[in-house]
Amino acid sequence: MISQNQNQTSLIEQTVNTFDGRIGETTATDGLTIIDQWLNRLDVAGDEDTDDIADTLESLRAEVHVAQQYNRPDNQRIATLLEDLISQTQKVAATAEASAEQEELSQLVATLENLHRQVATNS
């Protein structure tokens, strides 16, 4: 995940664009699509530093899927997973290998923080 890569930069931009607004305007399908793309990307280019992110994304995917199926999101659980994802992403962004993508990763963290605030407010 750490190398300067156009596919990865594009995925970060897509994530920011999808979630850069009100969470109510984003469907569960949109969220699942983004999560799946990140899981695929991490499967191909991930390393030990991104294993925790992949695990958290798997858990988040399960929560979003259940919310979609039963129309009852567990906002507290989703907020907790977003907190974990924020701290894990910040940790990866702080590595020397991520220096080429600092701006993009900062945007991603800001988007995740915005999502977290919206989900936590609705808990």
C-alpha positions in Angstrom: 0.0 0.0 0.0 2.9 2.3 0.6 4.4 2.9 -2.8 3.5 5.9 -5.0 1.0 4.2 -7.3 -1.6 5.7 -9.6 -4.1 3.0 -8.9 -3.8 3.6 -5.2 -3.9 7.4 -5.5 -7.0 7.0 -7.7 -8.6 4.7 -5.1 -7.9 7.3 -2.3 -9.5 10.0 -4.5 -12.5 7.8 -5.2 -12.9 7.1 -1.5 -12.7 10.8 -0.6 -15.1 11.7 -3.3 -17.6 9.0 -2.3 -17.6 9.9 1.4 -16.8 13.6 1.2 -20.2 14.9 2.2 -23.1 13.7 4.2 -23.1 10.0 5.0 -26.8 9.8 4.3 -26.1 10.5 0.7 -24.0 7.4 0.4 -25.6 4.0 0.0 -24.4 0.8 1.7 -23.6 -0.5 -1.7 -21.3 2.4 -2.3 -19.5 1.7 1.0 -19.2 -2.0 0.2 -17.8 -1.3 -3.2 -15.1 1.0 -1.8 -14.3 -1.5 1.0 -14.0 -4.3 -1.5 -11.7 -2.3 -3.7 -9.5 -1.5 -0.7 -9.4 -5.1 0.3 -8.4 -6.1 -3.2 -5.7 -3.5 -3.3 -4.3 -4.5 0.1 -4.4 -8.2 -1.0 -2.2 -7.3 -4.0 0.1 -4.6 -2.5 -0.3 -4.8 1.2 2.3 -5.7 3.7 2.7 -6.3 7.5 2.0 -2.6 8.1 -1.4 -2.9 6.4 -2.6 -6.2 7.8 -4.5 -4.5 10.7 -6.2 -2.2 8.1 -7.3 -5.2 6.1 -8.7 -6.9 9.2 -10.6 -3.7 10.3 -12.0 -3.3 6.7 -13.2 -6.9 6.8 -15.0 -6.2 10.1 -16.4 -2.9 8.7 -17.6 -4.7 5.6 -19.5 -7.3 7.7 -21.2 -4.5 9.7 -22.2 -2.5 6.6 -23.5 -5.7 5.0 -25.6 -6.5 8.0 -26.9 -2.9 8.1 -27.8 -3.1 4.5 -29.6 -6.5 4.9 -31.6 -5.6 8.0 -31.7 -1.8 7.6 -30.4 -1.4 11.1 -26.9 -0.2 11.3 -25.0 -0.6 14.6 -23.6 3.0 14.5 -21.6 2.5 17.7 -19.8 -0.5 16.3 -19.2 1.2 13.0 -17.9 4.3 14.8 -15.5 2.1 16.8 -14.3 0.4 13.6 -13.8 3.8 11.9 -11.7 5.0 14.9 -9.5 1.9 14.5 -9.2 2.6 10.8 -8.3 6.2 11.4 -5.5 5.3 13.8 -4.2 2.5 11.6 -4.1 4.7 8.6 -2.4 7.5 10.5 0.2 4.9 11.6 0.9 3.8 8.1 1.0 7.4 6.9 3.7 8.2 9.4 6.1 5.6 7.9 8.9 6.7 5.7 7.6 4.5 2.9 4.4 6.6 2.8 6.1 9.9 2.4 5.2 10.1 -1.3 1.5 9.9 -0.5 1.3 12.2 2.5 -1.2 14.6 1.0 -3.5 11.8 -0.3 -3.3 9.9 3.0 -4.1 13.1 4.9 -7.2 13.6 2.8 -8.2 10.0 3.4 -7.8 10.4 7.2 -9.8 13.6 7.1 -12.6 11.8 5.2 -12.6 8.9 7.7 -12.7 11.4 10.6 -15.7 13.1 9.0 -17.5 9.8 8.5 -16.7 8.9 12.1 -18.2 12.2 13.4 -21.4 11.6 11.4 -21.8 8.0 12.5 -21.0 8.8 16.2 -23.6 11.6 16.1 -26.2 9.2 14.9 -25.4 6.5 17.6 
